Amino acid sequence: MQQIRIGISTCLLGENVRYNGGHSLDRFLRDTLGKYVKYVPVCPEVECGFGIPREALRLTGDPKKPRLVTSNTGVDHTDRMETWARNRVRELEKENLCGFIFKSDSPSSGMERVKVYDHDGVPRKSGVGVFARIFMEHFPLTPAEEDGRLYDPILREDFIDRIYTYRRYSEIVEDKKLIGSLVDFHARNKLLLMAHSPKHLKQMGYLVAHSAELSKSELIGQYEKLLMGAMALKPSTAKHTNVLHHVMGYFKKNLATDEKQELVEVIDEYRRGFIPLIVPVTLLNHYVRKYDQPYLKEQTYLNPRPLGAAALQPPCPRR
C-alpha cells in the first residue's frame, strides 16, 4: 500500500499562518500519525489572500448560512472565501486524499460547533467553517475529523480505520479487473463491515453478487456509498462482541478445552468493559497463526492497519 495522503489544516503542522502570526502545532498529528501518512496542508485564509498577521475572522448571522466577516471592522469576505474554496476543492481532486483533518473552532476550517455570532454579538456553537463545509459537500464520502476530536481514543481509531479502508478501496477502483478485485475486497473486509453495520454488509453482498448487471461507474458509485456509509457508523461493544464470537466459531474443531475457556473469558471481559478490544483480537490472531486459518489471515478486522499504526496514541489530552 502506498503512503496515504491526508489533507490537514496547515497550522496544525506548526506553520505560522494563524491570524496572530502563530501556529497550532499538534505534535501527535505531525510526529506520530505523520509517520504513516503524507500530509497535504491547506490554509484557507492565507491561500485565499489574507495576510499574516491579519484581523481575525468570525461567522455571523444564520448558523445554516453564516457570513464570514472581520471581527472588528465587520468587512464581509464570504463570497471571496467561498469562490476560493470551490476552486481549491477541485484542485484537491488530483491529490487522491483519503481523509482530512480540520482545525477545530476555525471560522474557515472548523468541522462542527464553530461559534456563530448573532446580531447582538452573542455566540452559539452551531456553525461549520466555510472551507470545511464546501470540502465536505464536495467530498461527502471522504473521512473527515478535527484535531481535538482525535484525542478521543474511540474517535481516533475509527478515523484511522476509515482512512485505511478508503485507501484500500481506492486502490481496487484502479484495477482493470474491477469485479474480481471487488469480490476479493469485500471478502477481506466482511468482519470489519460486520462490526460497523450488518445491514450495510448485507446490501453490499447483494450488490457484489449482482455486479455483472451494472456498469463500472454504477457499481463503484453504489458500493463506495455503502462502504463509507457503513464505516461512518461507529462499532458498538455489542457488535464487536458478536464479531469476536463469530471468529471464535472458526476454531471450534481446533481449540483445546482450556484455550476455548480462556477465549470465552477474554471476550466476556471485553464485553463488560474490563479490557480493550486489542486484547481479544491479539489472542484471536495467535490462534489464527497457530491453527493456520487462511480466511482469517486475510481479514482486515484482525489487522486493520499496518503494524505500528495499530497503537497510535497521543501523549495526553491537550488543555
C-alpha positions in Angstrom: 0.0 0.0 0.0 1.3 3.4 -1.0 1.5 6.1 1.7 -1.9 7.5 2.5 -2.4 11.2 1.5 -4.4 13.2 4.1 -5.4 16.9 3.9 -4.7 18.9 7.0 -5.0 22.5 8.2 -1.6 24.0 7.8 -1.4 25.5 11.3 -1.6 22.0 12.9 1.8 21.2 11.4 3.4 24.2 13.2 3.4 26.7 10.4 3.0 30.3 11.5 -0.2 31.0 9.4 -2.8 32.0 12.0 -4.3 35.4 12.2 -1.9 36.4 15.0 1.2 35.1 13.2 1.3 32.0 15.4 0.5 28.3 14.9 -1.5 25.5 16.4 1.1 22.7 16.3 -0.2 19.3 17.2 2.7 17.1 17.9 0.7 13.9 17.8 -0.5 14.7 14.3 2.8 15.9 13.0 5.2 13.5 14.7 3.2 10.3 15.4 0.4 10.0 12.8 2.7 11.8 10.4 4.9 8.8 10.2 2.2 6.8 8.5 0.6 9.4 6.2 1.6 12.1 3.7 0.0 15.4 4.6 -1.3 17.9 2.1 -1.5 21.1 4.0 -4.3 23.7 3.3 -4.7 27.1 5.0 -7.8 28.7 3.6 -7.3 32.2 4.9 -3.7 32.5 3.7 -4.3 30.8 0.4 -7.3 33.0 -0.1 -5.1 36.0 0.1 -5.3 37.3 3.6 -2.0 38.4 5.2 -0.1 37.3 8.2 -0.9 38.7 10.8 -4.4 39.8 9.9 -7.7 40.8 11.5 -9.5 37.8 13.0 -12.5 36.5 11.2 -15.7 35.1 12.6 -19.1 33.7 11.5 -22.2 35.8 11.9 -25.9 35.6 11.2 -27.9 32.4 10.4 -26.0 29.3 11.5 -27.2 27.5 8.4 -25.9 30.2 6.1 -23.5 32.3 8.1 -21.4 35.1 6.8 -17.6 35.3 7.2 -16.7 38.8 8.5 -13.8 40.5 10.1 -14.2 40.7 13.9 -13.6 44.4 14.4 -14.3 46.2 11.1 -17.2 43.9 10.0 -15.9 43.5 6.4 -17.8 40.6 4.7 -15.4 38.1 3.0 -17.9 35.3 2.5 -18.1 35.4 -1.3 -14.3 35.7 -1.6 -13.7 32.7 0.6 -16.5 30.6 -1.0 -15.1 31.3 -4.5 -11.6 30.3 -3.5 -12.8 27.2 -1.6 -14.8 25.9 -4.6 -11.7 26.3 -6.8 -9.5 24.7 -4.2 -11.6 21.5 -3.7 -11.5 21.0 -7.5 -7.7 21.2 -7.3 -7.7 18.7 -4.4 -9.4 16.1 -6.6 -6.0 15.5 -8.1 -4.4 14.7 -4.7 -6.3 11.5 -4.1 -7.0 12.4 -0.5 -8.2 9.6 1.8 -9.2 12.0 4.6 -8.9 15.5 6.0 -8.0 16.8 9.5 -9.5 20.2 10.1 -8.6 22.9 12.8 -11.4 23.0 15.4 -13.2 26.2 16.1 -11.9 27.9 13.0 -14.4 30.1 11.0 -12.9 28.7 7.8 -11.8 25.2 8.8 -13.9 24.1 11.8 -15.8 20.9 11.1 -18.6 21.4 13.7 -19.6 23.5 16.7 -17.9 26.7 15.4 -19.1 29.9 17.0 -21.7 31.9 15.1 -22.4 35.4 16.4 -25.9 36.7 16.3 -26.9 40.4 15.7 -26.3 41.2 19.4 -22.8 39.7 19.3 -23.8 36.6 21.3 -22.0 33.4 20.1 -23.6 30.0 19.6 -21.5 26.9 18.9 -23.6 25.8 15.9 -21.6 26.6 12.8 -19.3 25.0 10.3 -16.2 26.7 8.8 -16.7 28.0 5.2 -13.9 25.9 3.7 -14.8 22.8 5.8 -18.4 22.9 4.7 -17.5 23.2 1.0 -14.9 20.4 1.3 -17.4 18.0 2.9 -20.1 18.9 0.4 -17.6 18.2 -2.5 -16.2 15.0 -0.9 -19.1 13.6 1.1 -17.6 10.2 1.4 -14.0 11.2 2.4 -13.3 10.7 6.1 -13.0 14.0 8.0 -12.1 14.8 11.5 -10.9 17.7 13.7 -7.7 17.9 15.7 -9.3 17.9 19.1 -11.6 15.0 18.5 -8.7 12.8 17.6 -7.7 12.8 21.3 -10.7 10.6 22.0 -9.3 7.1 21.6 -12.5 5.7 20.0 -12.9 8.6 17.5 -9.2 8.3 16.7 -9.2 4.6 16.0 -12.4 5.0 14.0 -10.9 7.7 11.8 -7.7 5.8 11.2 -9.7 2.7 10.2 -11.8 4.7 7.9 -8.8 6.3 6.1 -7.1 2.9 5.6 -10.3 1.3 4.4 -10.9 4.2 2.0 -7.3 3.8 0.7 -7.6 0.1 0.1 -10.9 0.6 -1.7 -9.3 3.4 -3.9 -6.6 1.0 -5.0 -9.1 -1.6 -6.3 -11.1 1.0 -8.2 -8.0 1.5 -10.4 -7.8 -2.3 -11.2 -8.8 -3.2 -14.7 -10.3 -6.4 -13.3 -12.7 -4.5 -11.1 -15.3 -7.2 -10.4 -12.7 -9.8 -9.3 -10.9 -7.2 -7.2 -14.2 -6.0 -5.6 -15.2 -9.6 -4.7 -11.8 -10.1 -3.1 -12.0 -6.7 -1.2 -15.5 -7.5 0.0 -14.4 -10.9 1.3 -11.4 -9.5 3.1 -13.5 -6.8 4.8 -16.5 -8.8 5.8 -15.8 -8.9 9.5 -14.8 -5.3 9.6 -18.1 -4.3 7.9 -20.0 -6.6 10.2 -18.6 -4.7 13.2 -19.8 -1.4 11.7 -23.1 -2.3 10.1 -24.5 -5.7 9.4 -27.3 -4.0 7.4 -24.8 -2.3 5.1 -22.8 -5.6 4.8 -25.9 -7.4 3.6 -26.7 -4.7 1.0 -23.1 -4.7 -0.2 -23.0 -8.5 -0.5 -26.1 -8.4 -2.7 -24.5 -5.6 -4.8 -21.3 -7.7 -5.3 -23.3 -10.8 -6.2 -25.2 -8.8 -9.0 -22.2 -6.7 -10.0 -22.2 -8.0 -13.6 -25.6 -6.4 -14.1 -24.2 -2.8 -13.5 -21.9 -0.6 -15.4 -18.5 0.1 -13.8 -19.4 3.6 -12.8 -22.7 2.4 -11.2 -21.0 -0.4 -9.4 -18.3 1.9 -8.0 -20.7 4.6 -7.0 -23.1 2.4 -5.2 -20.5 0.2 -3.5 -18.5 3.2 -2.3 -21.5 4.9 -0.9 -22.5 1.8 1.1 -18.9 1.2 2.2 -18.3 4.6 3.6 -21.8 4.8 5.0 -21.0 1.6 6.9 -17.7 2.9 8.1 -19.2 6.1 9.3 -21.3 4.1 11.8 -19.2 3.5 14.9 -19.0 -0.1 16.1 -20.6 -0.8 19.4 -19.3 -3.2 22.1 -22.2 -5.5 21.3 -21.3 -5.6 17.6 -17.6 -6.2 18.3 -18.6 -9.0 20.7 -20.7 -10.6 18.1 -17.8 -10.5 15.6 -15.4 -11.9 18.1 -17.7 -14.9 18.8 -18.2 -15.3 15.0 -14.4 -15.5 14.6 -14.2 -17.9 17.5 -16.5 -20.2 15.6 -13.8 -20.9 13.1 -11.8 -22.7 15.8 -14.5 -24.9 17.2 -12.6 -28.0 15.9 -9.2 -26.8 16.9 -9.2 -25.2 20.4 -8.4 -27.3 23.4 -10.9 -27.0 26.3 -8.6 -24.6 28.3 -8.0 -22.5 25.2 -11.7 -22.2 24.5 -12.4 -21.3 28.1 -9.7 -18.6 28.1 -11.0 -17.1 24.9 -14.6 -17.1 26.1 -13.5 -15.3 29.3 -11.4 -12.7 27.5 -14.3 -11.9 25.1 -16.6 -11.6 28.1 -14.2 -9.3 29.9 -14.1 -7.1 26.8 -17.9 -7.1 26.7 -18.1 -5.9 30.3 -15.6 -3.1 29.7 -12.7 -4.5 31.8 -10.2 -4.8 28.9 -9.7 -3.1 25.5 -10.6 -4.7 22.2 -7.0 -5.2 21.3 -6.7 -8.0 23.9 -9.2 -10.5 22.4 -8.1 -9.5 18.9 -4.5 -10.3 19.8 -5.5 -13.7 21.3 -7.5 -14.5 18.2 -4.6 -13.6 16.0 -2.5 -16.0 18.0 -4.9 -18.8 17.2 -5.1 -17.8 13.6 -1.3 -18.4 13.3 -1.3 -21.4 15.5 -4.1 -23.2 13.6 -3.4 -21.7 10.2 -6.7 -20.2 9.3 -6.2 -18.8 5.8 -9.5 -17.0 5.6 -9.0 -15.2 8.9 -5.4 -14.3 7.9 -6.8 -12.1 5.2 -9.4 -10.4 7.4 -8.7 -6.7 7.9 -10.8 -6.8 11.1 -7.9 -8.6 12.8 -5.3 -6.5 11.0 -7.0 -3.2 10.0 -3.8 -1.1 9.6 0.0 -1.6 9.2 2.0 -2.9 12.1 2.8 0.1 14.3 -0.1 2.2 13.3 -2.4 0.0 15.3 -1.2 1.6 18.6 -1.2 5.3 17.6 -1.6 7.2 20.9 -1.4 10.9 21.5 0.7 11.8 24.6 -2.2 13.2 26.6 -5.4 15.3 26.1 -4.5 18.9 25.4 -5.7 21.7 27.7 
